[in-house]
Structures are given as C-alpha cells and as structure tokens.
C-alpha cells in the first residue's frame, strides 16, 4: 500500500476531531454544493490488441464537484486518475501509463439521513503511454474512448460541513484506437481509498 495513502489516513484522523455529540447524530440531509478529493490504491488492468493483459498496482486520485438535487441524490462531475511508471524491457528506458476519466456522476443515498451511498458515472476516458528512453527522448501514444465509474462509499461526518469518505470504486475506459495506429487499448481500475468531503 502507498505510504502517501497511509499518511493521508493518519493525518486526517488526527486533524479532524468530531464535535461533541455530533458524530452520534444522524447525518443531515444533503443540500447545496459539495467538494471532495481523495487518494487510494488502484489495481489497473490494461488490455491491448496484441498483448497479454497485465495488472499493475499504483496510487490513484480523484476530485469531484457536485450539488444536491434532492436530500438523497447528489449529481456533479468527477476526475479520476491512475498512473504508474513501469521499467521498459530496454536497458535505459521506462513507460509511464496514465488512465484518466472525466465523468458526470450521481450519488444515491438509500437513507437520506445516513452516510452510505452508491455512485455511478459516464463520460470521457483516456489512456496515455509515454515511452522515455534516455538516448532517444520521449514518445507518447494515446487513446480516448467512452469512460465510466461505479462505486460505493460512506460519508463519516466528523464535524459540521466535513466528512471523511472511505470508498471503493471501479473506473476505466472502453476500447479505443491508439492515435496513429490500428491498435486497440482499454483499461479498468479497481481502487479503495479515503476521501475528504466538504458539504
């Protein structure tokens, strides 16, 4: 697990103390705007036309901005990113893979006064493969396609207007053509992490 992710969890736990009696009360019904950022550990599976599917683990990140349509429904936009540097089979290079999606999302709370939610989103996704070789410079291949996300989480209120949000999520892209080639590439990222939510 990423040391950075562990540090975020520890600092958040130490920095935000629940107001007396507030943590025991039901979460207030949602209204107005909300903003959330988070970090997690993601396991990505990249599939291409002429390769063996491979799974790689690395940190992943998200940021979202949303607003409450109803006490149990929040809609907005979110960006999810997973990235990892992988050594190239050659002697002096590496490849950095980046999977990113920009989605319109919805979060539904089965009980408006509780913190549990399920979420889903549709939008635009990209996969970028940057090849860096010290003797030749860098070259990038990119594909873009339909993007998506699906997940669940819990807003654990620790003070008025602020929650810690543990979550699990799947995001990725459908198969798309790599620019300048006939190859197809898609990616799916499964992650678990912790978000900081202001609402």
Number of C-alpha atoms within 10 A of each C-alpha: 11 14 8 13 18 15 11 17 17 11 10 14 13 8 8 14 12 17 12 9 8 13 15 11 10 12 19 14 16 21 15 12 15 19 16 19 18 21 27 27 23 27 19 26 16 21 17 17 13 9 9 9 12 11 13 14 18 17 21 27 21 19 18 20 19 20 19 19 15 15 16 19 19 23 22 19 17 23 19 24 22 28 21 17 14 13 14 14 9 8 9 12 17 18 20 16 21 19 26 25 27 24 23 21 22 22 23 18 22 13 13 18 15 19 21 20 21 17 19 19 21 20 18 18 27 23 27 18 19 17 21 18 16 11 8 10 9 13 11 13 14 17 23 22 19 18 24 23 24 18 18 19 21 19 19 19 26 18 17 14 11 19 22 22 22 20 21 20 19 19 27 30 27 18 21 21 17 19 13 9 9 10 14 16 23 26 25 22 26 21 23 19 23 23 24 20 21 17 16
